Every structure is written in structure tokens, then in C-alpha cells.
Amino acid sequence: MVSAPSSSSAAPSASGPYGSSGLHLPDSARELVKIVVAGPFGVGKTTLIDSVSEIRPLHTEEQLTEASVSVDDLAGVRDKTTTTVAIDFGRISLDGGIVLYLFGTPGQERFRALWSDIAYGALGALVLVDTRRIDDSFEVLGLVEESGLPYAVALNTFPDSRQYTVEQLRTSLDLEPNTPMVACDARDRNASIDALLALVQHLISRDVPSPEPS
């Protein structure tokens, strides 16, 4: 993989809400990379993919109903009215010919069986975390780690997000020292791109061979 650009040069150059090129890949595409966007229910995965995709995103969302009250914990997300039941899908072209295919995963336990299919062939995962509900992230982080996917953590900010130090958050999430962790507003295109770039740079650094001992 080539080196990652900054967010200012990463955005697609095409005009319009989803780019003027429509569904077609840009001629500069050299590296096609599948990325999983993971996280618990209501953390902002759909919003992030919407904010960055250069094509019209694909969503498989359904309305939340009374039947889901006993299985979907709405604590902290009382305004949420829909939920992803299969995948969200979007695409973004980065500078240097890197094209990211983004696959958003459902966040509830009952969709766990979909995980292996969605994660198959992915090079890495961006895990969104809501600091108001840190405990909800543990199961998703466990799935990502069990799959062996390298990942970065994006702390999606909300108006009433609690303030923690970096050390407190890394300890609470039990992150390895080299696992990237960045703040992100999933509604903001540049902030979301920066989170994806943190993951891409992490993947690149893992591909760089260690220098031979002298």
C-alpha cells in the first residue's frame, strides 16, 4: 500500500453530494481496500459512512418497533428510530490511488452471525466508541480482535459526551499501545476521513518491514 495522505487531500475531487463520477471507480484507483466500520448499536456507523461516501450509500435499515424493546438497549440513544439489519456500504477514494470500500456492521448481538461474512476479506476495522456507553464497546472489540483484524478506535463525540483522559480511555478499552485512538464527529466529513486515515496509516505501518539488525 502507498503512504496515506492528509484529510485535506483525501477527499474525492468530483463535485456533487456523491461525486460526479457516479458508481464508476476513478481512473487513478490502484489499491482497493475493504474496511469494516464496527461499533455498538447507535454509535454512528451509518452516519460516518454517509458523511464520507462519494457514491450514494447503501443502507439496510428498518424501523425500531415495540418488538425490539426487550433486545435493543436504547439507553443514551433514545432518539434513534431505525437500525441497520444487514450492512451499510459506501466508498471513498483517497489521494495516492487508495479506494476504501466501507462495510458498516449491525451492532446488536442477534446479528453476530453476519460478522464473519462481512469481515471476510477486510484489511482492517474502524471501531466507533461512544464514551457515554464504553461498556457497550467491549463485545464488538472482542469480535474484531478474535477475527485478527488490525483496527483503529474512533471516539464519536456527542454533546453530552463525558470527558476522560487519553490514558483513562485506553485503559478502559484495554487497547494495545500501537492501536490508534482518535476523536471523531461522525457527522463531519473531514473528521471522519481523519479517523479512516488513522486506520490506513496503521495498516501501512504494519506492512513496512522492520529494519535488519546491524
C-alpha positions in Angstrom: 0.0 0.0 0.0 1.1 3.6 -0.6 1.5 6.2 2.0 -1.6 7.8 3.4 -2.5 11.5 2.6 -3.8 14.1 4.9 -7.5 14.7 5.1 -7.2 17.9 3.1 -6.1 16.0 0.1 -8.0 12.8 0.7 -11.5 14.0 -0.3 -12.7 12.9 -3.7 -12.2 15.7 -6.3 -15.5 15.0 -8.0 -18.3 17.5 -7.4 -21.8 17.0 -6.1 -23.1 15.2 -3.0 -21.8 11.8 -4.1 -19.3 12.9 -6.8 -19.9 13.4 -10.4 -18.4 10.0 -11.4 -21.4 8.1 -10.0 -20.7 4.4 -9.4 -17.5 4.3 -11.6 -14.1 4.0 -10.0 -11.7 6.9 -10.6 -9.0 6.2 -13.2 -6.4 6.7 -10.5 -7.6 3.8 -8.4 -4.6 1.5 -7.6 -5.4 -0.1 -4.2 -8.9 -1.4 -3.4 -9.3 -1.9 0.3 -12.2 -3.4 2.2 -12.7 -1.8 5.6 -15.2 -2.8 8.3 -16.9 0.0 10.2 -17.9 -1.6 13.5 -19.3 -0.5 16.8 -22.2 -1.0 19.2 -25.8 -0.1 18.5 -26.4 3.6 17.9 -22.8 4.6 17.9 -22.8 6.4 14.5 -21.6 3.9 11.9 -24.3 4.8 9.4 -23.7 8.5 9.9 -20.0 8.2 9.3 -20.4 6.2 6.1 -23.0 8.8 4.9 -20.6 11.7 5.7 -17.7 10.4 3.6 -19.1 8.2 0.8 -18.5 9.5 -2.7 -21.3 7.3 -4.0 -24.9 7.1 -2.7 -24.6 4.9 0.3 -26.4 1.6 0.5 -28.4 1.1 3.8 -30.4 -1.8 5.1 -32.2 -0.1 7.9 -35.5 -0.9 9.4 -37.7 1.0 11.9 -37.4 0.1 15.5 -40.6 -1.3 16.8 -42.1 -2.4 20.2 -40.9 -5.9 19.4 -37.3 -4.8 19.8 -37.7 -3.0 23.1 -36.6 -6.0 25.1 -33.5 -6.7 23.0 -32.3 -3.2 21.9 -31.0 -1.1 24.7 -31.9 2.5 23.9 -30.1 4.0 26.9 -28.2 7.0 25.6 -29.8 6.8 22.1 -33.5 7.5 22.9 -33.9 9.5 19.7 -32.9 6.6 17.4 -35.8 5.2 15.3 -34.0 2.9 12.9 -31.4 0.2 13.0 -29.1 -1.5 10.4 -30.1 -5.1 9.9 -27.5 -6.2 7.4 -24.9 -3.7 6.2 -24.2 -0.1 5.3 -22.0 0.3 2.3 -20.1 3.3 1.0 -16.9 4.1 -1.0 -14.3 6.8 -0.7 -11.2 7.5 -2.9 -8.1 8.8 -1.2 -5.1 10.5 -2.7 -2.5 8.1 -4.0 -5.0 5.7 -5.6 -6.3 4.1 -2.4 -10.0 3.4 -2.6 -11.8 2.3 0.6 -14.9 0.2 0.5 -16.7 0.7 3.8 -18.9 -2.0 5.2 -20.9 -1.0 8.3 -22.0 -3.8 10.6 -25.1 -4.2 12.8 -24.2 -3.5 16.4 -26.6 -5.9 18.2 -25.8 -9.4 19.5 -28.6 -11.0 17.4 -26.7 -10.1 14.2 -23.5 -11.7 15.4 -23.8 -14.4 12.7 -23.3 -11.8 10.0 -19.9 -10.8 11.4 -17.7 -13.4 9.7 -19.3 -12.9 6.3 -19.0 -9.1 6.5 -15.4 -9.2 7.8 -14.2 -11.7 5.2 -11.5 -10.2 3.0 -11.3 -6.9 5.1 -7.8 -5.5 5.8 -8.9 -3.6 8.9 -11.7 -2.2 11.0 -12.6 1.2 12.3 -14.3 0.7 15.7 -16.6 3.6 16.8 -16.9 4.1 20.5 -19.4 6.3 22.5 -17.7 7.4 25.7 -21.1 7.7 27.4 -21.5 3.9 26.9 -18.0 2.5 27.0 -19.1 -0.9 28.2 -21.2 -1.4 25.1 -18.0 -1.4 23.0 -16.4 -4.4 24.7 -18.2 -7.1 22.7 -17.5 -5.5 19.4 -13.8 -5.0 20.2 -13.7 -8.7 21.2 -15.2 -9.7 17.8 -12.7 -7.6 16.0 -9.7 -9.0 18.0 -10.9 -12.6 17.6 -11.1 -12.1 13.8 -7.4 -10.9 13.8 -8.3 -7.7 12.0 -6.0 -4.7 12.8 -8.1 -1.8 13.9 -8.3 1.8 15.0 -10.7 3.3 17.5 -12.7 6.5 16.8 -14.3 8.2 19.7 -17.5 9.6 18.3 -18.3 12.8 20.1 -21.8 13.7 21.3 -22.9 17.0 23.0 -23.2 15.2 26.4 -20.1 13.0 26.0 -18.1 12.5 29.2 -14.6 13.8 29.4 -11.8 11.3 30.0 -8.1 11.5 29.6 -6.4 9.5 26.8 -4.9 7.2 29.4 -8.2 6.5 31.1 -9.8 5.7 27.8 -7.0 3.4 26.5 -7.0 1.6 29.9 -10.8 1.2 29.9 -10.8 -0.2 26.3 -7.7 -2.3 27.0 -6.0 -1.1 23.9 -2.6 -2.2 22.8 0.0 0.6 22.8 0.1 0.7 19.0 -3.6 0.8 18.4 -4.6 4.2 17.1 -7.3 6.1 19.0 -8.7 9.4 17.6 -11.6 11.7 18.4 -14.2 11.9 15.7 -17.5 13.6 14.9 -19.2 11.1 12.6 -21.3 13.9 11.1 -18.3 15.8 10.0 -16.7 14.7 6.7 -13.2 15.8 7.4 -13.2 14.4 11.0 -14.5 11.0 9.7 -11.9 11.0 6.9 -9.2 11.7 9.5 -10.4 8.6 11.5 -10.2 6.4 8.4 -6.7 7.8 7.6 -5.6 6.9 11.1 -6.6 3.3 10.3 -5.0 3.4 6.8 -1.7 4.7 8.3 -1.9 1.9 10.9 -2.3 -0.7 8.2 0.6 0.8 6.2 2.9 0.8 9.2 2.2 -2.9 9.8 3.2 -3.7 6.2 6.5 -1.9 6.5 9.2 -4.5 7.3 11.4 -3.9 10.3 15.0 -2.9 9.6 17.5 -5.7 9.7 19.7 -5.7 12.8 23.2 -4.3 12.1 
